[in-house]
């Protein structure tokens, strides 16, 4: 009761704050919102275990039993698939209805209908980049399959049964705050996870930023700043792996093309989105069974992006996480296998400069001929404002995202987007098939349907098999193709075919007795096809492989410990160099204090320490000073990676760009270390003088924010270590969104999991976000998994 009163007090405070904020349009009627009979008071829920129940919902063919464990995870026991998915839709909506509605609006570009014009630019980008269209295309590709059609329709029916039970008093509180009603769920919305995850995981690219950098620095310096395969990488497929095939593609000659400078580019997904996974063989395992670990590093939100479920019918027994609104388990385990995914950075987006015949944009140039364009007028229903119309021109490459109507700062620049995710996708069939797979062969058969977003699929089975597969639709490209803006009129600039499934990257039961991935380079340059991406991870993957190589027999606890590892590889590589070159002869007391603190630090970014804060502040200041030239450039451009910066500092301390623009002296790495260390110490002394707490967890402020960024519904400054470049990749608002460890025994799986949230999405429930502290401390929960209710 005490917790509930606290939550209610926060909500009242929130309402008052909103009422005072004149920028917030579309406020709910406060009398209605504050009504004790219908308003937010009705969203308070009592604590306690949700009882098991036998459901007899309208539309069920037979009765269904739901058992809730202490984590409020539903274990659904149904006698047929229709009833299983109808029930899953119903109970997911009961816990997460508003989140499901919000996600559907994100995917279909409809947030401005409930948030007003503040969301209009976001909605426009979603539709211009084709998120809505790709979701519709996948739906069309799978809906004709009878079992999939039954699943999508049954799930939607269950959601709508829950909606029909609601009135204003029982609406989730976010509907009341934003003053709108839930609308009917559809089978199309049930496919939304594809658009949501494709946008998050495969739209990140740097073609136009690369183009600007190449124009400014020239080819030689560009390749030094942005190498494709720098020294020291540890790819997913081990270095030196032989390939017994040759690509059967000859590339036509490209026409000369000089790309312009592009002033402003569209917003991209956060490059911190990623994950870690690893599995060890039965031989390397201390238990004699395969061990598999998977965690997904994504934006941390309340409600959580994941919903844990256990689904059981006579021919299915699977458990794991799914995105609310989606009826298949995306990461999890069944009686015989376990699987997981991490993002596999592979360039999926290309940009083509388009030349229109005239201002009507009815025709465009391609292969020395004029071809007809098509146009789509998108209508946006903007809350509190008139409808907004956006005309999007399409050419055969894809939608013309950059044009006179969007980002006018670029003048007459027109560019079309070719995104593999726009092709009709059957990825849903992969996840549906994996849920049922009982061995490696069935798992691989399911992967044949996978189109994207590119993932590193890890696999383990009770028969002892471990594997890593990297399936998907990957265009066959000449080296460098798609890395920069291309000439939309030149047919030679297009990829005409895809890498065959049989030529995919994979490794099965390797000699080293483990497989792993962490968003790094997928393979070395020996692979016969060109592989490129703009953002790779360089530190987490090396730490994981280092530990797995060193560990002898691995236990489940070792797997958990590695998932929560806070070792800072960047500090390990560069901090000794930085410290050894400092001129200490004129150090004052404060400089000695932090010098000695860093000198004795073991590179573990533990939450209560100050040393990680000192290093990160120093590194950030150093990095900014090294690349000061980039801050003077008026067009969109990315700075070199932190990894490549470390390599240049270690191997080329006299590198020409280390010289700062604003000083008369010629700096090198050593002078920069000394200048920036003094600046760092001064900054720390100033912060402490202002009473600031500089312990690591306070400084980095890992937070799990509500989807609407409402502070009373969020959890801020969580006591957790790590950072974006550690295995425990908990940074400001990103981090491990689901941790899972599975042991695959002959009798069935033993599994543990945790995530920073709760099954309920209701802030008025005392258990809202109740697993956050366990997640932060590295505490796992045993996942109950049984073949029947007995």
C-alpha positions, 0 to 999 in steps of 0.5 A, spaced: 500 500 500 505 504 501 508 503 494 501 504 491 501 511 495 508 513 492 506 511 485 499 515 486 503 521 489 508 521 483 502 521 478 499 527 481 505 531 481 506 529 473 499 531 472 500 538 475 507 539 471 503 537 465 498 542 466 503 548 467 507 546 461 503 550 455 507 547 450 503 540 451 497 540 447 491 535 447 491 535 455 486 530 458 480 533 461 483 533 468 476 532 471 475 526 468 483 524 469 482 525 476 475 522 477 476 517 483 471 512 479 474 512 472 481 516 472 488 514 474 486 512 481 483 506 477 490 504 475 492 502 482 493 494 482 494 490 488 501 486 489 501 479 490 501 473 485 496 472 479 493 466 480 493 460 475 486 460 471 482 456 466 480 461 461 473 460 457 474 466 452 469 467 447 472 464 440 476 459 444 475 452 441 477 448 448 479 451 455 486 454 456 490 453 462 494 459 464 499 458 470 503 464 473 510 464 476 512 468 481 515 473 476 508 473 473 511 470 467 505 466 463 505 459 462 500 457 457 497 450 456 492 449 450 490 444 446 491 447 439 495 453 436 488 457 435 487 457 442 494 458 444 495 464 440 488 467 442 490 467 449 497 469 448 494 476 445 489 476 450 494 476 456 499 480 453 494 486 451 492 485 459 499 487 461 502 491 455 496 494 451 498 501 451 505 499 449 503 495 443 499 501 441 505 505 441 509 501 437 504 500 432 504 508 431 512 508 431 512 503 425 506 506 421 508 513 422 502 515 426 505 518 433 502 525 431 495 522 431 496 522 439 502 526 440 501 532 436 506 536 431 512 534 436 512 527 432 510 529 425 517 529 423 519 523 426 512 520 422 514 523 416 521 519 416 518 513 418 514 513 412 519 516 407 524 511 409 518 505 408 518 502 415 510 502 414 511 499 407 516 494 409 511 491 414 505 491 409 510 487 404 512 482 409 504 481 411 502 480 404 508 475 403 506 470 409 498 471 410 497 466 405 500 460 409 494 457 412 498 456 419 500 463 419 494 466 417 490 462 423 496 465 428 495 472 426 488 472 426 487 468 433 492 473 436 489 479 434 482 476 436 485 475 443 487 482 443 481 485 441 477 481 446 481 484 451 480 491 448 472 490 448 472 488 456 475 495 457 472 502 458 475 509 460 476 507 467 480 501 466 484 504 460 492 503 461 494 510 464 498 512 458 491 512 454 488 517 459 494 521 459 494 522 452 486 522 452 485 517 446 482 510 446 485 504 444 483 502 437 482 495 434 488 490 433 489 487 426 493 481 423 497 487 420 499 490 426 501 483 429 507 483 424 510 490 426 516 487 430 519 486 423 518 494 421 520 496 428 527 491 429 529 493 422 529 500 423 533 499 429 538 494 427 539 495 419 537 502 417 544 505 420 549 507 415 554 512 413 554 513 406 553 520 405 557 522 411 563 517 408 562 521 401 563 528 405 569 525 408 572 522 402 571 529 398 574 533 404 580 528 406 581 525 399 582 517 398 589 516 402 587 520 408 580 517 408 582 510 408 587 511 414 581 515 418 576 509 416 579 503 415 575 497 413 579 491 416 583 495 421 589 491 425 587 487 431 580 485 429 577 478 432 571 477 427 565 472 428 568 467 424 575 466 426 580 468 422 583 464 417 577 460 416 577 457 409 572 457 404 571 452 398 567 456 393 568 462 388 563 467 387 560 467 380 559 474 379 563 479 374 562 486 375 560 491 370 565 498 369 562 504 373 561 510 370 565 516 373 561 520 378 563 526 382 558 526 388 556 533 392 557 535 399 551 533 403 549 538 408 544 535 413 543 527 413 537 524 416 537 521 423 540 514 424 538 509 429 543 509 435 550 505 434 550 502 441 544 498 439 547 491 439 548 484 443 553 479 445 552 471 445 556 465 446 555 458 447 560 453 449 560 445 447 559 440 452 566 438 452 568 445 454 562 445 459 563 443 466 556 440 466 557 436 460 552 439 457 552 445 452 551 452 455 548 458 451 548 465 453 545 471 449 543 478 451 540 484 447 543 491 448 538 496 446 534 502 448 532 501 455 525 502 456 519 501 461 515 498 459 520 493 457 521 491 449 521 484 451 515 480 454 517 473 457 512 467 455 512 460 455 507 457 450 505 449 450 500 445 446 501 438 444 506 439 438 509 445 441 513 447 448 517 453 447 519 459 452 523 466 451 521 473 449 517 476 444 516 483 442 509 485 445 504 484 439 508 479 436 506 471 437 512 468 436 518 467 441 524 471 438 530 469 443 529 463 447 529 455 448 524 449 447 525 442 449 531 440 445 534 447 443 536 454 445 537 460 440 539 467 440 541 473 436 545 479 436 545 484 430 550 483 425 552 489 422 552 489 414 551 494 410 543 494 408 542 501 405 544 504 399 543 511 396 542 513 389 543 521 387 537 522 382 536 526 376 529 529 375 527 531 368 524 537 370 521 540 377 514 536 376 519 530 378 514 525 373 521 522 370 528 521 372 534 519 368 536 512 368 541 508 363 541 514 359 533 514 358 527 517 362 523 513 366 516 515 369 516 516 377 510 514 381 508 518 387 505 516 394 501 522 398 502 520 405 496 523 410 498 525 417 492 526 422 496 531 427 492 532 433 490 539 435 492 541 428 490 540 420 492 534 416 499 534 413 500 531 406 507 529 404 508 527 397 514 521 396 516 520 389 519 513 388 524 510 383 526 503 381 531 504 387 526 506 392 523 512 395 526 519 394 527 520 401 532 527 400 528 532 396 525 539 396 520 537 401 525 534 406 531 537 409 531 543 404 538 545 407 540 540 402 538 545 396 536 541 390 539 534 392 535 528 391 537 521 393 533 515 393 534 509 398 535 502 396 534 498 403 534 491 403 528 491 408 524 494 403 523 487 399 518 482 401 520 478 407 519 472 410 523 473 416 516 471 420 517 464 418 524 463 420 522 465 427 515 460 427 520 455 424 525 455 430 520 455 435 518 448 433 525 446 431 528 440 435 535 439 432 540 443 428 537 441 421 530 443 422 534 450 425 537 451 419 531 449 414 528 455 418 533 460 417 532 459 409 526 464 410 530 469 414 531 475 410 533 480 415 535 484 419 542 481 419 543 477 425 548 472 428 544 466 430 547 462 435 545 455 436 545 450 441 542 443 442 541 437 447 545 433 442 551 437 443 551 441 437 553 448 437 553 453 431 553 460 429 549 462 422 549 469 419 543 468 414 539 474 410 539 477 404 546 480 402 547 484 395 553 481 392 557 488 391 564 490 388 569 492 393 567 499 395 560 499 392 554 502 397 559 505 401 558 512 398 553 516 395 552 512 388 549 515 381 542 513 380 543 513 373 548 508 372 546 501 372 553 498 374 552 501 381 546 497 382 547 490 386 543 485 381 543 478 385 544 476 393 549 471 396 546 464 396 544 461 402 549 456 401 555 461 401 552 464 408 557 465 413 557 459 419 561 455 423 559 449 426 562 445 432 569 449 432 575 446 434 576 452 439 569 449 442 565 455 443 562 460 438 561 468 440 559 474 437 558 481 439 556 486 433 564 485 430 566 484 423 563 478 421 569 475 417 576 477 415 578 479 408 578 471 406 571 471 405 570 471 397 564 476 398 565 483 399 563 485 406 562 492 409 558 496 415 559 503 417 559 501 425 562 495 428 564 493 435 571 492 437 572 491 444 566 487 447 567 481 442 575 481 444 574 480 451 568 475 451 573 471 446 579 472 451 575 469 457 572 463 453 579 462 451 582 462 458 577 459 462 577 451 463 571 448 464 565 453 464 559 453 468 553 456 468 555 461 473 561 463 469 556 464 463 552 469 467 559 472 470 561 474 463 555 477 461 556 482 467 563 483 466 565 490 466 572 490 464 574 496 459 578 494 454 579 501 451 582 503 458 586 496 458 589 498 451 591 506 451 591 508 459 598 505 460 600 509 454 597 515 456 599 515 463 607 513 461 607 519 457 605 524 462 610 529 465 609 529 472 615 534 474 610 539 475 604 535 478 600 538 484 596 534 489 590 533 485 593 531 479 597 526 483 591 524 486 588 522 480 594 519 476 595 514 482 588 512 482 588 511 474 595 507 475 592 502 480 586 501 477 584 494 474 580 497 468 574 494 471 568 499 471 565 498 477 559 502 479 562 505 486 569 507 483 571 514 481 577 511 476 572 509 471 569 516 471 576 519 471 578 515 465 572 516 461 572 524 462 579 524 460 578 520 454 572 524 452 576 530 452 582 527 448 578 524 443 574 531 442 581 535 441 584 529 437 578 530 432 577 538 432 578 539 425 571 535 424 567 540 429 569 545 424 566 542 418 559 544 416 556 538 413 554 531 416 560 527 417 562 522 422 569 522 426 573 516 426 572 510 431 574 510 438 578 503 436 581 506 430 583 512 434 586 508 439 590 504 434 593 511 431 595 513 438 599 507 439 602 506 432 602 513 429 603 518 435 605 524 430 599 523 426 598 530 422 591 531 425 593 530 432 595 538 431 590 542 434 587 548 430 586 553 435 594 553 438 600 555 435 604 549 437 604 543 433 601 537 438 602 530 437 599 524 442 604 526 447 602 533 448 595 532 447 595 527 453 598 532 457 594 538 455 587 534 456 589 530 463 590 537 466 583 539 463 580 533 466 583 534 473 580 541 473 574 539 470 573 534 476 575 539 481 570 543 479 564 538 479 566 536 486 566 543 488 559 544 486 557 537 490 557 533 484 557 525 485 562 522 480 562 515 482 561 511 476 554 509 476 552 516 478 556 519 472 554 515 467 547 515 469 544 508 466 536 509 466 530 505 464 526 511 461 518 510 460 517 510 452 514 517 453 520 520 457 515 521 464 520 521 469 515 518 475 514 512 470 522 511 469 528 509 473 534 513 473 541 513 476 541 505 476 547 502 480 550 498 475 557 498 472 559 497 465 559 501 459 557 501 452 564 498 450 564 493 456 560 486 455 555 489 460 554 494 456 550 499 460 551 506 458 546 512 459 539 509 456 542 503 452 544 496 455 542 489 456 535 489 455 534 481 456 540 476 459 539 469 458 543 463 460 541 456 458 544 449 459 541 444 455 541 437 458 538 430 456 532 431 460 530 438 458 533 445 459 535 449 465 534 456 464 536 463 467 534 470 465 533 477 467 531 484 464 530 491 467 523 491 467 517 487 469 511 483 465 506 488 467 507 495 464 502 499 469 506 504 473 500 503 478 502 496 479 507 495 485 511 490 481 512 495 475 520 495 474 521 490 479 527 486 476 531 492 475 535 492 481 536 484 480 538 486 473 543 491 475 546 487 480 547 481 476 542 476 479 538 471 475 531 468 476 530 461 474 525 460 469 520 455 470 519 450 464 515 444 464 512 439 459 505 439 463 502 442 469 503 437 473 
